[in-house]
């Protein structure tokens, strides 16, 4: 399609003239008296071989209208998940397959309700950004024992990360989980080291083993920005064309991100400063990437093709696992199972908790 060839990222690029968007849709519908489409629909091949060695199990979330944005698996096997549409926090016991729902403080009429990212700290508290009565996503902490919610006023971020020594990062700001106090702000974008226009996705930071925060760009001059906390030094590593969305960091301090706009999985080694990318099928739009499994393979969910992709960095093999329904997840959690690795997450489009058992 000519329009996509000229502007492959049209759907995610701000500021595109509406006339161009209208021209694209006019090319690909039955307007103007056309009775047939100007293209041939082609089915994606059904899975074969290793792509069939998987068991997918899903459980319906009790609140059917739940729009589950993120999930996290704690050390007790509880999968915590947030809802981008209502003020509640969900919990799924992966051992007993039972749900529990916690009502969060309400917001006034006219304020869009919802929570977003979620993680647990060393003491078992659950952290997430939650909209307040002004519509801001304020960092909140939930105590599963008392079911009490505490807020950290003035700390707003869509996404959060857990660092060493029980530190919570809201974007570039570091919060002590025990005192619930903001300790510092390590923003390298104010230093002049990071080129102007380099933007990461909604403050999506990941923190390495030394407590240094990192972000990968999704727009502007491509690269990876970070901050050396001990040396108080802003960091910038240019990577041409990188357009990442969400990701995570592994125990070797390597960032793994899905390049939503470029149909790639991206890896950046924060220790060596080197990066690598793997191509996924066109228009797959991987939203995120997991950390490597015990065999070194990572998993990236397609936002478009109802596929969960497995990438083997050693062989460059890309395996497409077909999803049985509509599919969209933002974060992938892993545990070791009796027959192999198990992935846990929530499916945003079907309001379900999903379990993927890999049989290899």
KOLTI-455117 format. One record per residue (C-alpha): residue number from 1; residue in one letter; x, y, z. Coordinates in steps of 0.02 Angstrom, whole numbers, plus 32768, in hexadecimal, padded with zeros to 4 digits. Layout:
N
nr	rest	u	v	w
NUM	A	X	Y	Z
...
! end
This chain:
360
nr	rest	u	v	w
1	X	8000	8000	8000
2	X	804F	80A1	7FC4
3	X	801A	810A	8058
4	X	8064	8092	80D6
5	X	8103	8081	8071
6	X	811C	813D	807B
7	X	80E3	8150	812F
8	X	80EF	80A7	8188
9	X	80D2	80F6	8233
10	X	803C	815E	8207
11	X	7FCE	8112	828D
12	X	803F	8147	831D
13	X	8089	81EA	82DD
14	X	803F	8288	8327
15	X	801B	831C	82B8
16	X	7FF3	82BF	8217
17	X	7F79	8327	81AF
18	X	7EC8	82E3	81B4
19	X	7EBF	82EC	80F7
20	X	7F49	826A	80EA
21	X	7EF2	81F9	8166
22	X	7E4F	820B	8105
23	X	7EA7	81E3	8061
24	X	7EED	8143	80AC
25	X	7E42	8105	80E4
26	X	7DF6	8137	803D
27	X	7E77	80CA	7FE5
28	X	7E47	8031	8049
29	X	7D89	8033	8055
30	X	7CF9	8029	7FDB
31	X	7CDD	80E4	7FC6
32	X	7CD6	8139	7F1D
33	X	7C62	80B8	7ED2
34	X	7CDD	8026	7EE1
35	X	7C93	7F79	7EFA
36	X	7D33	7F19	7F1B
37	X	7DC6	7F3C	7F8C
38	X	7E69	7F74	7F38
39	X	7ECB	7EED	7F92
40	X	7EC3	7E33	7FB5
41	X	7EA6	7DF7	8066
42	X	7F24	7D72	8098
43	X	7F11	7D02	812F
44	X	7FA3	7CEF	81A6
45	X	7FE1	7C3A	819F
46	X	7FA7	7BC9	822B
47	X	802C	7B93	82A8
48	X	8090	7AF5	828D
49	X	8121	7A9D	82E3
50	X	8164	7AF1	8380
51	X	80DE	7B78	8374
52	X	805E	7AF4	83A7
53	X	80BD	7ABA	8442
54	X	8060	7B2D	84B7
55	X	7FC8	7B27	8528
56	X	7F66	7BC9	853D
57	X	7EEA	7BD5	85CD
58	X	7E80	7C6D	85F5
59	X	7E0D	7CA0	8683
60	X	7D83	7D22	8673
61	X	7D9C	7DB5	86E8
62	X	7CFD	7DCB	8751
63	X	7CEA	7E81	871E
64	X	7CC9	7E66	8664
65	X	7CE6	7F1D	8635
66	X	7D96	7F19	867F
67	X	7E19	7F66	860E
68	X	7EB4	7F16	8659
69	X	7F4A	7F82	8633
70	X	7FD6	7F2F	8695
71	X	7FF9	7E9B	8706
72	X	8082	7E5E	877B
73	X	80A4	7DB7	87CF
74	X	80D9	7DBE	8886
75	X	8143	7D3F	88E3
76	X	80A7	7CE6	8926
77	X	8060	7CC1	887B
78	X	7FE1	7D4E	887C
79	X	7FC7	7DA6	87D6
80	X	7F98	7E5B	87F9
81	X	7F47	7EBE	876C
82	X	7F04	7F6C	8751
83	X	7E6C	7FAE	86F6
84	X	7E7A	8042	8682
85	X	7DBF	8060	8685
86	X	7D8A	8057	873C
87	X	7DD2	8079	87E8
88	X	7DFC	7FCA	881E
89	X	7E90	7F56	8837
90	X	7E82	7E9D	880C
91	X	7EDA	7E03	884E
92	X	7EE0	7D54	8806
93	X	7F23	7CC2	886B
94	X	7F81	7C59	87EB
95	X	7F80	7BC2	8860
96	X	7EC4	7BBC	8882
97	X	7E86	7C1A	87E7
98	X	7E1F	7C91	8852
99	X	7E04	7D4C	8841
100	X	7DF6	7DD8	88BF
101	X	7DC9	7E8C	889C
102	X	7DF7	7F28	88FF
103	X	7D95	7FC9	88E9
104	X	7E04	8063	88DE
105	X	7DD2	8114	8912
106	X	7D50	815A	8899
107	X	7D68	81EF	8826
108	X	7CE7	8277	8803
109	X	7C74	8271	876C
110	X	7CD1	82B2	86D4
111	X	7D7A	826C	870A
112	X	7DB2	81D2	86A8
113	X	7DC9	8146	8725
114	X	7E4F	80C1	8720
115	X	7EF9	8080	8752
116	X	7F8F	8051	86E6
117	X	8038	8002	870A
118	X	804D	7F90	87A1
119	X	80DA	7F40	8805
120	X	80FE	7EFA	88B2
121	X	818C	7F2D	8924
122	X	81FA	7EC5	8997
123	X	817A	7ECB	8A24
124	X	80E7	7E95	89B8
125	X	8095	7F40	89A4
126	X	8043	7F5F	88FC
127	X	8070	8000	889F
128	X	8016	8050	880D
129	X	7FEB	80FB	87C3
130	X	7F34	8121	87E5
131	X	7ECC	81B5	87AD
132	X	7E96	822B	8837
133	X	7E05	82A4	8841
134	X	7E64	831C	87CE
135	X	7E86	829A	8748
136	X	7F41	828B	876B
137	X	7F93	81DF	8772
138	X	7FDC	81E8	8821
139	X	8050	8163	8867
140	X	7FF1	80F7	88E3
141	X	801B	8067	8958
142	X	7FA2	7FDD	898A
143	X	7FB8	7F70	8A25
144	X	7F6C	7EC4	8A04
145	X	7F63	7EA1	8AC0
146	X	7F03	7F3C	8AF4
147	X	7EBA	7F65	8A48
148	X	7EEF	801A	8A64
149	X	7F24	808F	89D8
150	X	7FA9	8115	89F2
151	X	7FD7	819D	8974
152	X	8077	81FA	8951
153	X	8038	82A6	8922
154	X	8097	8300	889A
155	X	80DB	8261	884B
156	X	8083	8240	87A7
157	X	80B6	81C0	8725
158	X	805F	8144	86B4
159	X	80E3	80BF	86CD
160	X	814F	808A	875F
161	X	81E4	8018	8781
162	X	8230	7FBD	8815
163	X	82EA	7FD3	8837
164	X	8367	7F8B	88B4
165	X	835A	7FB8	896D
166	X	829C	7FBF	895A
167	X	8299	8060	88F5
168	X	8204	808C	8888
169	X	8221	80F3	87EC
170	X	8195	815E	87A6
171	X	81E5	8192	8703
172	X	828C	81DE	8737
173	X	8258	81FE	87EC
174	X	8291	8186	8873
175	X	8220	8160	8907
176	X	8250	80FD	89A2
177	X	81CE	8074	89B7
178	X	81DD	8071	8A75
179	X	81D2	812C	8A99
180	X	8168	8156	8A00
181	X	81D3	81F0	89E5
182	X	821B	8232	8942
183	X	82D9	8228	894E
184	X	8316	8272	88AA
185	X	82F3	8294	87F3
186	X	836F	824D	8774
187	X	832F	8299	86D3
188	X	83B8	829A	864D
189	X	8348	82FA	85D4
190	X	836A	839D	862E
191	X	8426	838A	8620
192	X	843F	83AE	8568
193	X	848D	8302	8550
194	X	83ED	82B8	8509
195	X	83C1	8306	845F
196	X	8327	8373	8459
197	X	828E	8319	841B
198	X	82C3	826F	845E
199	X	8228	822C	84B3
200	X	8209	818A	8512
201	X	815C	813F	8523
202	X	8100	818F	85B5
203	X	8193	818A	862D
204	X	81AD	80CF	861C
205	X	824E	80B9	867F
206	X	82A6	8016	86AA
207	X	8328	800C	8735
208	X	83CB	7FA8	8731
209	X	8421	7F49	87BD
210	X	8480	7FE7	87F2
211	X	83E2	804D	8803
212	X	83F9	80AE	8761
213	X	8359	80DB	8700
214	X	834F	80C2	8643
215	X	82D4	80ED	85B9
216	X	82CF	80C2	84FF
217	X	828F	8143	8483
218	X	81EE	812F	8423
219	X	81FE	81D2	83BF
220	X	827F	8253	838B
221	X	833B	8230	8381
222	X	8342	8176	83A8
223	X	83A3	8137	843C
224	X	83AA	80FE	84F0
225	X	83B2	817C	857D
226	X	83E1	815A	8630
227	X	8430	819E	86CD
228	X	84C7	8160	872F
229	X	8488	817E	87E0
230	X	8530	8166	883A
231	X	8592	81D9	87C5
232	X	84FF	8251	87AE
233	X	8519	8243	86F3
234	X	8495	824C	866A
235	X	84A9	81C7	85E2
236	X	847B	81C0	852A
237	X	849A	8135	84AB
238	X	845D	815C	83FA
239	X	8404	80CF	839F
240	X	83C7	8102	82F4
241	X	830D	80EB	82D6
242	X	82DF	8094	8379
243	X	8225	80AC	839E
244	X	81FF	804A	843C
245	X	8160	8040	84A2
246	X	8169	7FD3	853F
247	X	81E9	7F5A	8584
248	X	824A	7F18	8618
249	X	82FB	7EF6	8656
250	X	834C	7E4F	867C
251	X	83C9	7E14	8700
252	X	8459	7E3D	868A
253	X	8421	7EF4	8680
254	X	83E4	7EE2	85CD
255	X	834C	7F44	8596
256	X	82CC	7EE5	852E
257	X	8249	7F4D	84D6
258	X	81C4	7F38	8451
259	X	81D5	7FB3	83C1
260	X	811D	7FD4	83A7
261	X	8137	8046	8312
262	X	81C1	7FE1	82BD
263	X	818A	7F2A	82D2
264	X	8228	7EFA	8330
265	X	8267	7EB9	83D6
266	X	82F1	7F28	841A
267	X	837B	7EFD	8496
268	X	83F5	7F77	84E5
269	X	8482	7F3E	8556
270	X	8498	7FC7	85D8
271	X	8541	7F80	860A
272	X	8591	7F80	855E
273	X	8529	8008	850A
274	X	8504	7F94	8477
275	X	845A	7F72	842C
276	X	8409	7EF0	83BB
277	X	8362	7EE2	8361
278	X	82FA	7E52	831C
279	X	8277	7E65	8294
280	X	81C6	7E29	82B0
281	X	8142	7E15	8227
282	X	8107	7EB8	81DC
283	X	8076	7F10	8235
284	X	808B	7EA1	82CF
285	X	80A2	7F3C	833E
286	X	80F3	7EE8	83D6
287	X	80BD	7F4A	846F
288	X	8142	7F09	84E7
289	X	81C2	7E7F	8503
290	X	81E0	7E06	8590
291	X	8286	7DDE	85E1
292	X	82DE	7D41	859F
293	X	82A0	7C96	85D5
294	X	831D	7C11	8612
295	X	834A	7BEC	855C
296	X	836A	7CA3	8536
297	X	82CC	7CC2	84D0
298	X	825C	7D5A	84E5
299	X	81A1	7D71	84C4
300	X	814E	7E04	846E
301	X	8090	7E19	8460
302	X	804C	7E59	83BB
303	X	7FD0	7EE7	83CA
304	X	7F8B	7EC3	831C
305	X	7F9C	7E0D	82E6
306	X	7F58	7DA8	837A
307	X	8003	7D58	838D
308	X	8080	7D42	8419
309	X	812E	7D43	83CC
310	X	81C2	7CE5	8412
311	X	826E	7D24	83DF
312	X	830B	7CBD	83F6
313	X	839F	7D37	83F5
314	X	841B	7CA8	83DF
315	X	83D0	7C67	833C
316	X	8368	7D00	8309
317	X	82D1	7C8C	82FA
318	X	8228	7CE0	830D
319	X	8198	7C6D	833D
320	X	80E3	7CA7	8330
321	X	806D	7C5E	83B3
322	X	7FB9	7C74	837A
323	X	7F42	7CBD	83FB
324	X	7E92	7C73	8400
325	X	7E39	7D1A	8417
326	X	7E5B	7DD3	8404
327	X	7EFE	7DFB	845B
328	X	7F52	7E8E	84B1
329	X	7FC2	7E8A	854A
330	X	803B	7F0B	858F
331	X	80AB	7EA6	8603
332	X	80E3	7DF0	8608
333	X	810E	7D93	86A9
334	X	8170	7CF0	86AE
335	X	8182	7C5D	8726
336	X	81CB	7BB0	8718
337	X	8149	7B28	8701
338	X	8150	7A68	870E
339	X	815A	7A54	8650
340	X	81B4	7AF4	8621
341	X	81A3	7BAF	862D
342	X	80F9	7BFC	8656
343	X	80C4	7CAB	8623
344	X	803E	7D09	8684
345	X	7FE8	7DAB	8650
346	X	7F3E	7DF9	8632
347	X	7EE9	7E0A	858A
348	X	7EA9	7EBC	857D
349	X	7E31	7E9D	84ED
350	X	7DD3	7E0A	853A
351	X	7DDD	7E34	85F5
352	X	7E35	7D91	861C
353	X	7ECB	7D50	867C
354	X	7F3A	7CEA	8608
355	X	7FB1	7C5A	8629
356	X	802A	7C1D	85A2
357	X	807F	7B76	85C3
358	X	8112	7B56	854E
359	X	812D	7A9C	852E
360	X	81E0	7A99	84EF
! end
